[in-house]
Amino acid sequence: MCLAVPGRILSLSGSELARAARVDFGGAVREVSLAFVPEAQLGDYVVVHVGVAISRLDEEEAAATLQLLGQLGEEAGADTAAERAEGADSAAAARPPAAARTRG
């Protein structure tokens, strides 16, 4: 499965195929190629896949997409926490009682 994430262009550099931008992904700023979206401008939102902007996005659509990604992250975090707790419970159940561990 591939994932492309929207981000906002903070600055531009280069020209033509070497054109690049510093893009903000909710606090994480990365250098991104703009070779596929030469029309992108400062302040635009772009969809980025593996370091390359593949399309422009309006602000409303970017906000909706970021909100959905945030919800997925929260759900994944909850799943991970539940798995960790479940693993800890399993490990505790498999561990011998303290008295048995201290006998030598």
Residue pairs with C-beta under 8 A, 6 or more apart in sequence:
2 49
3 49
4 47
4 48
4 49
4 54
5 25
5 47
5 48
5 49
5 69
6 25
6 45
6 46
6 47
6 48
6 57
6 61
6 62
6 65
6 66
7 23
7 24
7 25
7 26
7 30
7 32
7 45
7 46
7 48
8 23
8 24
8 43
8 44
8 45
8 62
9 21
9 22
9 23
9 40
9 41
9 42
9 43
9 44
9 45
9 46
10 21
10 22
10 23
10 24
10 29
10 42
11 21
11 22
11 42
12 19
12 20
12 21
12 34
12 41
12 42
13 19
13 20
13 21
13 22
14 20
16 38
17 35
18 35
19 33
19 34
19 35
19 38
20 31
20 32
20 33
20 34
21 31
21 32
21 34
21 40
21 46
21 53
22 29
22 30
22 31
22 32
23 29
23 30
23 31
23 32
23 46
23 48
23 53
25 48
26 66
30 48
30 51
31 51
32 46
32 48
32 51
32 52
32 53
33 51
33 52
33 53
34 40
34 46
34 53
35 52
36 52
36 53
36 54
36 55
37 46
37 53
37 54
37 55
37 56
39 56
40 46
40 53
40 56
44 56
45 56
45 57
45 58
45 59
45 61
45 62
46 53
46 54
46 55
46 56
46 57
47 53
47 54
47 55
47 56
47 57
48 54
57 65
95 101
